[in-house]
Amino acid sequence: MGPTSTAVRRVRPWLVALLGVLIALSAMVLQPPASALADETDDGQEITDFYFAGVITFDDEPIPDVTVKIEGNGFDAETDTDAEGKWRLYVPEKETYTLTVDEDTLPEGVIVEGDSASQEVEFALTNTKIVNLFLGEGVRETTSFIDQLLSRIVGGLNFGLLLGLASMGAALIYGTTRLSNFAHGEMVTWGAVVALLFTTFWHLPLWLGIIAAVIGGGLLGLALDAGLWRPLRRRGLGIVQLMIVSIGLSLALRYVLQYMIGGSTYQLQGASPTPIKFGPISLSYIDMIGMGTSIVVILGVAFFLTRTRVGKATRAISDNPQLAAASGIDVDKVVRIVWVLAGVLAAISGVLWAYFRPGVKWDMGMQMLLLIFCAITLGGLGSAIGALIGSIIVGLAVEVSTLLGVPSDLKYATALVALIVILLVRPQGLLGRRERLG
């Protein structure tokens, strides 16, 4: 035992030294270079495979410490130019972004040439994009907050009125049938597609395309009720089953429309090249015609509901369908008229939406569907006038929100915030009746 223990004690220091040398060599061999370890730039940007870059100069001299910002698709970042005027901004993916130069950081009397210090930038075939920024002498004229607010309010009213047309039709359908029609967005798209086919594809006059869109919308509503909804109602399907059918119908109609016009975005005829100025408010003649048309149609629907026999029957069915049927009202006939009216209103809204977006696309109605439901719920389920008021609130919330600092990608979410706030105060909606809850 004694000699063996002495030998182990003699060998152990050599083993420790040998292991230390091996560990040190391994660390030197396996350690990556410093550039590979860095995952962030000096200004805190995360390094990715995609970036925009450029050089800012004026009179052939580089300008340092100019702030350049990028935003879009839920992402934003900024950086400053170095001593040579160079800058680089990394982004997470190849998408379209908005690049902005902070003109307060430019030398006095120097601005970015053009109407704005911001521009849209996108990648080509490569993962990098060099952006040329041209500077010039001048002073940027800024618009006051009040002027911007007035302009956004008018834009919100324009959007709210065209949204109200679609929402009133969907509200009438819900009031008379208790159906939440998820295919109503495709009825909106259908109106725009018919107008597109007659004008842009077949080169017919715009007025003829609008008439064809209105007739086509009414025929679509009539066909859907006669061919699908009335047979299903007679079979006694429940509300949940009907709602699921409407979701399937929405998908089917959407891809039929895509098959008809393809996946591109098309422009309707008649867009005004130069807007008309009313002080700080800028409107094209299409905007003014659209707002006037919306107001006239809405007044017509109000007259129909309050002054005509069928309109009063529609309100009676909405309040109590069993009592209305017992009173001698032909419920099926009234419901069919409501579907035709809803199709006409959706088609007009689709044409106006095509100018507001702008452009016609096969899935454009789907973008409006959530806002339609939001407006209907906000105004009170089943109330056409309530849906109109809810639509105007949604339109104002969407347009004004970006002025208050909400990113443009999230502006439609402000409609849901407005909905939640109002429902917390008045759960039945603005014009809904409390006894309908539950």
C-alpha positions in Angstrom: 0.0 0.0 0.0 2.8 2.4 0.9 4.7 2.4 -2.4 1.6 2.6 -4.5 0.3 5.6 -2.7 3.6 7.4 -3.2 3.5 6.8 -6.9 0.0 8.2 -7.3 1.1 11.4 -5.4 4.0 11.8 -7.8 1.9 11.4 -11.0 -1.1 13.6 -10.0 0.6 17.0 -10.5 1.6 16.0 -14.1 -1.9 14.9 -14.9 -3.3 18.2 -13.6 -0.8 20.2 -15.7 -1.5 18.1 -18.8 -5.3 18.6 -18.4 -4.8 22.4 -18.0 -2.8 22.5 -21.2 -5.4 20.5 -23.1 -8.3 22.7 -21.9 -6.4 25.9 -22.9 -5.6 24.6 -26.4 -9.3 23.5 -26.8 -10.5 27.0 -25.9 -8.1 28.6 -28.3 -9.1 26.3 -31.2 -12.9 26.2 -30.6 -13.3 29.9 -29.8 -15.1 31.7 -32.7 -13.8 35.0 -34.0 -15.0 38.2 -32.3 -17.1 39.1 -35.4 -19.0 35.8 -35.1 -19.8 36.4 -31.4 -21.3 39.8 -32.1 -25.1 39.7 -32.7 -25.8 43.4 -32.2 -24.4 46.6 -33.7 -23.0 49.4 -31.6 -26.4 51.2 -31.6 -28.3 48.1 -30.4 -29.6 46.8 -33.7 -29.9 43.0 -34.1 -27.8 41.8 -37.0 -29.9 40.0 -39.6 -29.4 38.9 -43.2 -31.5 41.9 -44.5 -30.6 45.5 -44.3 -30.9 48.9 -46.0 -27.9 51.2 -46.2 -26.7 54.4 -47.8 -24.6 57.5 -47.5 -25.9 61.0 -46.7 -23.9 63.9 -48.2 -24.5 67.5 -49.0 -22.4 69.5 -51.5 -20.2 66.3 -51.7 -19.5 66.5 -48.0 -20.6 63.7 -45.6 -23.0 64.6 -42.9 -22.5 62.7 -39.6 -25.0 62.2 -36.7 -28.1 62.3 -38.9 -30.9 60.1 -37.5 -32.4 57.6 -40.0 -35.5 55.5 -39.0 -37.2 52.4 -40.5 -40.6 51.1 -39.6 -43.3 48.7 -41.0 -44.7 45.2 -40.5 -44.7 45.7 -36.7 -40.9 46.6 -36.7 -39.0 49.8 -36.1 -35.4 50.8 -35.6 -33.1 53.8 -36.0 -29.5 54.6 -36.4 -27.2 57.6 -36.9 -24.8 58.3 -39.7 -21.1 57.9 -38.9 -18.2 60.3 -39.6 -18.3 59.4 -43.3 -22.1 59.9 -43.6 -22.8 56.1 -43.8 -25.7 54.3 -42.2 -27.1 50.8 -42.1 -30.5 49.5 -40.8 -31.2 45.8 -40.3 -34.7 44.4 -40.7 -36.1 41.0 -39.8 -37.5 40.0 -43.3 -37.8 41.1 -46.9 -40.9 43.3 -46.9 -41.8 46.9 -47.7 -40.8 49.5 -45.1 -41.0 53.2 -44.5 -37.6 55.0 -44.3 -37.6 58.4 -42.6 -34.8 61.0 -42.2 -35.1 63.1 -39.0 -34.7 66.5 -40.6 -34.1 68.1 -37.2 -30.7 66.4 -37.2 -29.7 67.8 -40.7 -27.8 71.1 -40.9 -29.9 74.2 -40.7 -31.6 75.1 -44.1 -31.1 71.5 -45.5 -34.0 69.1 -46.1 -34.7 65.9 -47.9 -35.8 66.6 -51.5 -39.4 65.8 -52.3 -42.8 66.2 -50.6 -41.7 64.3 -47.5 -38.8 63.1 -45.5 -40.2 59.6 -45.6 -40.3 57.1 -48.5 -41.3 53.5 -49.0 -38.3 51.2 -49.6 -38.3 47.5 -50.6 -35.8 44.9 -51.5 -35.1 43.7 -55.1 -33.6 40.2 -55.7 -30.8 40.5 -53.1 -31.0 40.7 -49.3 -29.6 44.3 -49.2 -30.8 47.6 -50.6 -28.8 50.8 -51.1 -31.1 53.8 -50.7 -30.2 57.1 -52.3 -31.2 60.1 -50.3 -30.9 63.5 -52.0 -30.7 66.7 -49.9 -31.3 70.3 -50.9 -31.7 73.7 -49.4 -35.1 74.7 -48.2 -37.5 74.7 -45.3 -40.1 72.0 -44.7 -43.6 73.3 -44.4 -45.4 71.4 -41.6 -49.1 71.0 -41.1 -50.5 71.9 -37.7 -52.1 69.3 -35.5 -55.6 70.9 -35.9 -55.3 70.9 -39.7 -54.3 67.2 -39.6 -57.1 66.4 -37.2 -59.7 68.1 -39.5 -58.3 66.1 -42.5 -58.4 62.8 -40.6 -62.0 63.5 -39.3 -63.2 64.0 -42.9 -61.4 60.9 -44.0 -62.9 59.0 -41.0 -66.4 60.2 -42.0 -65.8 59.1 -45.6 -64.7 55.6 -44.4 -67.5 55.4 -41.8 -70.2 56.2 -44.4 -69.1 53.5 -46.9 -68.6 51.0 -44.0 -72.1 52.0 -42.8 -73.7 50.9 -46.1 -72.3 47.4 -45.7 -73.0 47.3 -42.0 -76.7 48.3 -42.4 -77.3 45.5 -44.8 -75.6 42.9 -42.5 -77.6 44.3 -39.5 -80.9 43.9 -41.4 -80.0 40.3 -42.2 -79.2 39.6 -38.6 -82.4 41.4 -37.4 -84.7 39.4 -39.6 -82.9 36.0 -39.6 -80.6 36.1 -36.6 -77.8 35.0 -39.0 -74.3 36.4 -38.5 -73.4 36.3 -42.2 -69.6 35.7 -42.5 -70.0 35.8 -46.3 -71.0 39.5 -46.2 -67.4 40.6 -47.0 -67.6 38.6 -50.2 -70.8 40.4 -51.1 -68.9 43.6 -50.7 -66.1 42.3 -53.0 -68.7 41.1 -55.5 -69.9 44.7 -56.1 -66.4 45.9 -56.8 -65.5 42.9 -59.0 -68.6 43.5 -61.2 -67.7 47.2 -61.6 -64.2 46.1 -62.5 -65.3 43.6 -65.1 -67.5 46.2 -66.9 -65.1 49.1 -66.8 -61.4 48.0 -66.6 -61.8 44.6 -68.3 -64.6 45.2 -70.8 -63.8 49.0 -71.3 -67.4 50.1 -70.8 -68.4 53.5 -69.2 -68.1 53.8 -65.4 -71.7 54.7 -64.9 -72.7 51.4 -66.6 -70.3 49.5 -64.4 -71.8 51.0 -61.3 -75.4 50.2 -62.4 -74.2 46.6 -63.2 -72.6 46.4 -59.7 -75.9 47.5 -58.0 -78.0 45.0 -60.1 -75.4 42.3 -59.6 -75.4 42.8 -55.8 -79.2 42.6 -55.6 -79.2 39.4 -57.8 -76.5 37.8 -55.6 -78.6 38.5 -52.4 -81.7 37.1 -54.1 -79.8 34.0 -55.3 -78.3 33.3 -51.9 -81.6 33.5 -50.1 -83.6 31.5 -52.7 -80.9 28.9 -53.3 -79.4 28.4 -49.9 -80.8 30.3 -46.8 -84.5 29.8 -47.3 -84.2 26.0 -47.8 -82.0 25.8 -44.7 -84.4 27.8 -42.7 -87.3 25.5 -43.7 -85.3 22.5 -42.6 -85.0 24.1 -39.1 -81.3 24.5 -38.9 -80.1 26.3 -35.8 -78.2 29.6 -35.6 -74.8 27.9 -35.1 -75.2 25.6 -38.1 -76.2 28.5 -40.3 -73.2 30.5 -39.1 -70.9 27.6 -40.0 -72.5 27.4 -43.4 -71.9 31.1 -43.9 -68.2 30.6 -43.1 -67.9 27.9 -45.7 -69.8 30.0 -48.2 -67.4 32.9 -47.5 -64.4 30.7 -48.4 -66.1 29.3 -51.5 -67.1 32.8 -52.8 -63.7 34.2 -52.0 -61.8 31.7 -54.2 -64.4 31.9 -57.0 -63.6 35.6 -57.1 -59.9 34.9 -57.1 -60.4 32.5 -60.0 -62.3 35.3 -61.9 -59.8 38.1 -61.6 -56.6 36.5 -60.2 -54.6 37.6 -57.3 -53.5 41.1 -58.5 -54.9 44.5 -57.4 -56.7 46.4 -60.1 -57.7 50.1 -60.2 -61.2 51.2 -61.2 -61.6 54.0 -63.8 -62.3 57.6 -62.8 -59.7 58.2 -60.1 -58.9 61.9 -59.7 -55.3 62.7 -60.5 -55.2 65.9 -58.4 -57.1 66.4 -55.1 -59.3 69.4 -54.5 -58.3 71.6 -51.5 -60.7 72.9 -49.0 -58.3 74.6 -46.6 -56.4 71.9 -44.8 -58.8 69.2 -46.2 -57.9 67.5 -49.4 -60.6 65.5 -51.3 -60.8 64.1 -54.8 -64.1 64.4 -56.7 -64.5 60.7 -56.3 -64.4 61.1 -52.5 -67.0 63.9 -52.7 -69.3 61.8 -55.0 -68.8 58.8 -52.7 -69.7 60.6 -49.6 -72.7 62.2 -51.3 -73.9 58.9 -52.6 -73.5 57.2 -49.2 -75.6 59.9 -47.6 -78.4 59.7 -50.2 -78.5 55.9 -50.0 -78.5 56.0 -46.2 -81.4 58.5 -46.2 -83.2 56.2 -48.7 -82.8 53.2 -46.4 -84.0 55.2 -43.4 -87.1 56.3 -45.4 -87.7 52.6 -46.5 -87.6 51.4 -42.9 -89.7 54.1 -41.3 -92.2 55.1 -44.0 -92.9 52.1 -46.2 -95.1 49.1 -45.5 -92.3 46.6 -46.2 -89.9 48.6 -44.1 -92.3 48.6 -41.1 -92.8 44.8 -41.6 -89.0 44.4 -41.5 -88.8 46.2 -38.2 -91.7 44.1 -36.9 -89.9 40.9 -37.8 -86.7 42.1 -36.3 -88.5 42.8 -33.0 -90.5 39.6 -32.8 -90.7 37.2 -35.9 -93.3 34.9 -34.3 -95.7 37.8 -33.5 -95.1 39.3 -37.0 -96.0 36.0 -38.7 -99.1 35.6 -36.5 -100.1 39.2 -37.5 -100.3 38.1 -41.2 -96.8 39.4 -42.3 -95.3 37.2 -45.1 -91.9 36.6 -43.3 -90.2 34.8 -46.2 -91.1 37.6 -48.6 -89.8 40.3 -46.3 -86.6 38.4 -45.6 -86.0 37.9 -49.4 -86.4 41.7 -49.9 -84.0 42.3 -47.1 -81.4 40.0 -48.7 -81.8 41.9 -52.0 -81.4 45.2 -50.2 -78.4 44.0 -48.3 -76.8 42.8 -51.6 -77.4 46.2 -53.2 -75.9 48.1 -50.1 -72.9 45.7 -50.1 -72.3 46.3 -53.8 -72.3 50.1 -53.5 -70.0 49.8 -50.4 -67.7 47.6 -52.4 -67.3 50.1 -55.2 -66.7 53.0 -52.8 -64.2 50.8 -50.8 -62.3 50.1 -54.1 -61.7 53.8 -54.5 -60.9 54.3 -50.8 -58.3 51.5 -50.4 -57.6 52.0 -53.4 -57.9 49.1 -55.8 -60.0 45.9 -56.3 -58.6 42.6 -54.9 -60.2 39.2 -54.6 -60.1 39.3 -50.7 -60.8 43.0 -50.1 -64.1 42.3 -48.4 -62.5 40.1 -45.8 -60.5 43.1 -44.6 -63.8 44.9 -43.9 -65.7 42.0 -42.3 -64.3 42.4 -38.8 -65.1 46.1 -38.9 -68.6 45.4 -40.1 -69.2 43.1 -37.1 -67.6 45.6 -34.9 -69.9 48.4 -36.1 -73.0 46.2 -35.8 -72.2 45.2 -32.2 -71.3 48.7 -31.3 -74.5 50.2 -32.6 -76.7 47.4 -31.2 -77.4 44.0 -32.7 -80.2 44.1 -35.4 -80.4 47.9 -35.5 -79.6 49.3 -39.0 -79.4 52.9 -37.7 -77.2 51.7 -34.8 -74.9 49.9 -37.3 -74.6 53.3 -39.2 -73.7 55.1 -36.0 -71.2 52.3 -35.0 -69.7 52.5 -38.5 -69.0 56.2 -38.2 -67.4 55.7 -34.8 -65.2 53.0 -36.2 -64.3 55.1 -39.2 -63.3 58.1 -37.0 -61.4 55.8 -34.6 -59.4 54.2 -37.4 -58.4 57.4 -39.2 -57.7 59.6 -36.1 -55.7 56.9 -34.2 -52.6 57.2 -36.4 -52.5 61.0 -35.6 -52.3 60.1 -31.9 -49.3 57.9 -32.3 -50.9 54.5 -33.2 -48.8 52.7 -35.8 -50.5 52.4 -39.2 -50.3 48.6 -39.0 -52.5 48.7 -35.8 -55.0 51.4 -36.7 -57.8 48.9 -37.4 -57.3 47.5 -33.9 -58.4 50.8 -32.4 -62.0 50.0 -33.6 -62.0 47.0 -31.3 -60.7 49.2 -28.4 -63.6 51.6 -29.0 -66.0 48.6 -29.1 -64.7 47.3 -25.7 -64.9 50.7 -24.1 -68.5 51.3 -25.2 -69.7 47.8 -24.3 -68.3 48.2 -20.8 -70.5 51.2 -20.4 -73.5 50.0 -22.4 -73.4 46.2 -23.0 -76.4 46.1 -25.4 -74.8 48.6 -27.7 -75.7 52.2 -28.4 -79.2 51.6 -29.8 -79.7 48.0 -28.6 -82.4 47.0 -26.1 -81.4 45.5 -22.8 -84.0 42.7 -22.9 -82.3 41.2 -25.9 -79.2 40.3 -24.0 -78.8 36.6 -23.3 
